Amino acid sequence: APSPERQKTMRHAQNVEYFTALVPAAQTGTTLSSAIDCTDADSCTIMIQFGAIAASGNLTTFALQSSATSGGTYADETGGAITDAVIGTAALPADDDDDKLFVYEIDCKKLANRFLKVNIVGHGSNAATFGISGFKSRKTESPAETAAGKGCEAVVRI
């Protein structure tokens, strides 16, 4: 049987709300994700999954932005450019970065504002295919114990 500490870790790992901030598609020019509300979250993980990036489709901007309100003015979050990466390659994705995953691990207590967006700017009309999803975690409060409460269509537990 798992140790009590392992059981506690597993429960915390399941104490999340999932979200999709941008459905995977080919993007050109400036792409902003939908707003991610971190108001009640202790931490937030945002995953940007790339598919094909066209030849000469190098990105010119890849940054995390925040705002005090969902519909407010968003500004770059300090330390939120992908070039600020502390693990892995701190560089903008290029046309040889097809099928790679880029991740933001965010301590929500350190945010300037509670609403987030990912701002990605491609090189002109050259497309990059990507989607943005992730999850928000709460240490003390569980989201509603329904699929909709967890932000998804279905949950399978084994």
C-alpha positions as CSV (number, residue, x, y, z in Angstrom):
1,A,0.0,0.0,0.0
2,P,1.2,3.5,-0.7
3,S,2.6,5.5,2.3
4,P,0.4,8.2,3.8
5,E,2.8,10.8,2.4
6,R,2.5,9.3,-1.1
7,Q,-1.3,9.3,-0.8
8,K,-1.3,12.9,0.3
9,T,0.9,13.8,-2.8
10,M,-1.4,12.0,-5.1
11,R,-4.5,13.7,-3.7
12,H,-2.8,17.1,-4.1
13,A,-1.8,16.2,-7.7
14,Q,-5.5,15.5,-8.5
15,N,-6.6,18.8,-6.8
16,V,-6.5,20.7,-10.1
17,E,-8.7,22.5,-12.6
18,Y,-7.7,22.0,-16.2
19,F,-8.1,24.6,-19.0
20,T,-7.6,25.2,-22.7
21,A,-6.4,28.7,-23.5
22,L,-6.0,28.2,-27.2
23,V,-7.2,25.3,-29.3
24,P,-4.4,23.8,-31.5
25,A,-4.3,25.4,-34.9
26,A,-2.0,27.0,-37.4
27,Q,-1.3,30.6,-36.3
28,T,0.2,33.6,-38.1
29,G,1.1,37.0,-36.8
30,T,0.2,37.9,-33.2
31,T,-1.7,35.3,-31.2
32,L,-3.0,35.9,-27.7
33,S,-4.4,33.0,-25.6
34,S,-7.7,33.5,-23.8
35,A,-7.5,34.8,-20.3
36,I,-6.5,32.4,-17.5
37,D,-8.0,33.3,-14.2
38,C,-5.6,32.5,-11.4
39,T,-7.6,34.2,-8.6
40,D,-8.1,31.1,-6.5
41,A,-5.0,29.2,-7.6
42,D,-1.8,28.5,-5.6
43,S,0.0,27.4,-8.8
44,C,-0.6,27.3,-12.5
45,T,1.1,25.3,-15.2
46,I,0.7,26.5,-18.8
47,M,1.8,24.1,-21.6
48,I,2.4,25.3,-25.2
49,Q,2.5,22.3,-27.5
50,F,4.0,23.1,-30.9
51,G,3.3,21.1,-34.1
52,A,4.8,22.2,-37.4
53,I,6.6,25.5,-37.5
54,A,6.9,26.6,-41.2
55,A,10.3,27.3,-42.7
56,S,11.4,30.8,-41.7
57,G,8.5,30.7,-39.2
58,N,10.7,31.6,-36.2
59,L,8.8,33.3,-33.4
60,T,9.7,36.9,-32.6
61,T,7.8,37.1,-29.2
62,F,6.9,34.4,-26.7
63,A,5.9,36.0,-23.4
64,L,3.5,35.6,-20.4
65,Q,1.4,38.7,-19.8
66,S,-0.9,39.7,-16.8
67,S,-3.7,42.0,-16.1
68,A,-5.7,43.0,-13.0
69,T,-9.0,42.1,-14.8
70,S,-9.9,39.6,-17.6
71,G,-10.7,42.3,-20.1
72,G,-8.1,44.7,-18.9
73,T,-4.8,45.8,-20.5
74,Y,-2.2,43.1,-20.4
75,A,1.5,43.7,-19.9
76,D,4.5,41.4,-19.9
77,E,5.0,39.6,-16.6
78,T,8.5,40.1,-15.2
79,G,10.6,37.1,-16.0
80,G,7.9,35.7,-18.2
81,A,9.6,35.7,-21.6
82,I,10.5,32.2,-22.8
83,T,14.1,33.5,-23.2
84,D,14.1,33.8,-19.3
85,A,13.9,30.0,-19.0
86,V,15.8,28.6,-16.0
87,I,15.5,24.9,-17.2
88,G,16.3,23.9,-20.8
89,T,17.0,26.2,-23.8
90,A,16.3,29.9,-23.2
91,A,15.5,30.8,-26.8
92,L,12.6,31.5,-29.0
93,P,11.2,28.5,-30.8
94,A,12.5,28.3,-34.4
95,D,11.4,26.3,-37.5
96,D,13.4,23.3,-36.3
97,D,11.5,23.1,-33.0
98,D,8.5,21.2,-34.4
99,D,6.6,19.0,-32.0
100,K,8.2,20.5,-28.8
101,L,6.6,21.4,-25.6
102,F,7.3,24.6,-23.7
103,V,6.1,25.0,-20.1
104,Y,5.4,27.8,-17.6
105,E,5.4,26.8,-13.9
106,I,3.9,29.7,-12.0
107,D,3.7,30.4,-8.3
108,C,0.5,32.5,-8.4
109,K,1.4,34.3,-5.2
110,K,4.3,36.0,-7.0
111,L,2.2,37.3,-9.9
112,A,1.8,41.1,-10.5
113,N,-1.8,40.4,-11.5
114,R,-4.2,37.4,-11.3
115,F,-5.2,37.1,-15.0
116,L,-2.7,35.7,-17.5
117,K,-2.4,35.4,-21.3
118,V,0.3,33.9,-23.4
119,N,1.4,36.3,-26.2
120,I,3.1,34.6,-29.2
121,V,4.1,36.5,-32.3
122,G,5.2,34.6,-35.4
123,H,7.3,35.8,-38.3
124,G,4.9,37.4,-40.8
125,S,2.6,35.1,-42.7
126,N,4.7,31.9,-41.9
127,A,2.5,29.7,-39.8
128,A,3.3,27.9,-36.6
129,T,0.9,25.3,-35.3
130,F,0.4,25.2,-31.5
131,G,-2.2,25.0,-28.7
132,I,-2.1,26.2,-25.1
133,S,-3.5,24.3,-22.2
134,G,-2.7,23.6,-18.6
135,F,-4.0,23.3,-15.0
136,K,-4.4,25.4,-11.9
137,S,-3.8,23.8,-8.5
138,R,-5.1,24.7,-5.0
139,K,-3.5,23.2,-1.9
140,T,-6.5,23.7,0.4
141,E,-9.7,23.7,-1.7
142,S,-10.8,21.2,-4.3
143,P,-12.6,22.2,-7.4
144,A,-16.1,20.8,-7.8
145,E,-15.9,17.0,-8.0
146,T,-17.4,17.0,-11.5
147,A,-15.8,17.0,-14.9
148,A,-17.2,20.5,-15.6
149,G,-15.9,21.7,-12.2
150,K,-12.4,20.4,-13.1
151,G,-12.7,22.2,-16.5
152,C,-12.8,19.1,-18.7
153,E,-15.2,16.7,-20.4
154,A,-14.3,13.5,-18.4
155,V,-11.9,12.3,-15.7
156,V,-10.6,8.7,-15.5
157,R,-9.2,7.6,-12.2
158,I,-7.3,4.4,-11.8
